[in-house]
Amino acid sequence: MKPPASPEAAVGADPAVAGLQVFVVGGAVRDRLLGLPAGDQDWVVVGASPEDMTERGFTPVGGDFPVFLHPLTKEEYALARTERKSGRGYRGFVFHAGPDVTLEEDLQRRDLTVNAIAQRPDGSLVDPWGGQRDLAQRVLRHVSEAFGEDPVRILRLARFAARFDDFRVAPETLALCRQMVAEGEADALVPERVWREVSRGLMQDHPSRLVSVLEESGALARVAPAWHPPGDMGVRLDDAARRALPLASRYALACVNATDAAALHARLKVPTECADAARLLPLLREGLQAQTPDAVLTVIERCDGLRKPERFEALLAAADVCEPVDIVAWQRWLGLARDVDAGAAARTANGPADIRRAVREARLAALSHSQ
């Protein structure tokens, strides 16, 4: 595979890194090789110490291991490091970073071969673990058995499968994931990390693959038991992706057949807007066949459409994934109900206790005139 054009060629003129062995690694290199727009660059420095970096004006920002901000660009530069398993879960590691750590050792600790390619400032590549081969063959393969020490990597694998839908997961990698689940590694995942990877996977073009890889690995029943077995969830999620629906809508669609959605919201500590969408979507779907003004207004009220019209319209789009919805009609009804002058209607009430009834009757009248 031909090395991509490198925007880092001018790095040699940068006094902050002059004389250092610096490499771009990870996703930026992978995406350039695939002809995709490269996101933020991850830099690795080989042969340097924390003292070397601070003397050059870099600002230390790392917690568990040395990461530094460039004095001008503010890009992150991490010292090459190795890691050793010291406990269960993704936090159970001891890191070593120092001048003696080689680039190959640093790349070996990474998750997938396609993410373990480094690029020199001159554009040439360092690929000791066959990442270019797996890019060409469209394979997601773990770099080494160290993959099995970090359960977050199961989630990342599923997310990458959702993003790169023409890549297959190597059988040996899937087998390692199953082994990790069987050994209890997935049980050590904390909600914040699960939600971070799951939410990003849901927003990919093929979120069904997120679910299918988690299911095939056995991890779905551990991290999101309410989604296990997934049934036709993947079909709904891919349809939602084609329609470019937002995260809250996609999460709500994932929870359509959940065995205990409320418990899942709490387990994953999902954002309020996602939990609300999952709670309200069934209420909306129950009332979609409403024919009378009273039934229509009741649906709008139950789903808080008068107060949050944008969310109500997003729920309509999500419901349309499950069954055809006359979205235009519901948008018109919502608009009519919201256009009622609540102040004027309240002035017709027989005292403060009667205001709610008076306003509702005005809205029912507006809906009646539209039918």
PyMOL commands that set and color helices and strands:
alter all, ss='L'
color gray80, all
select helices_A, chain A and resi 9-13+27-33+50-55+103-108+113-115+131-137+145-149+152-163+171-182+185-188+191-202+207-217+220-223+225-227+233-242+247-254+261-268+272-286+293-302+309-322+327-339+342-346+352-369
alter helices_A, ss='H'
color red, helices_A
select strands_A, chain A and resi 21-25+42-46+59-60+67-69+76-79+81-85+93-97+118-119+125-126+139-140+168-169
alter strands_A, ss='S'
color yellow, strands_A
deselect
rebuild
show_as cartoon
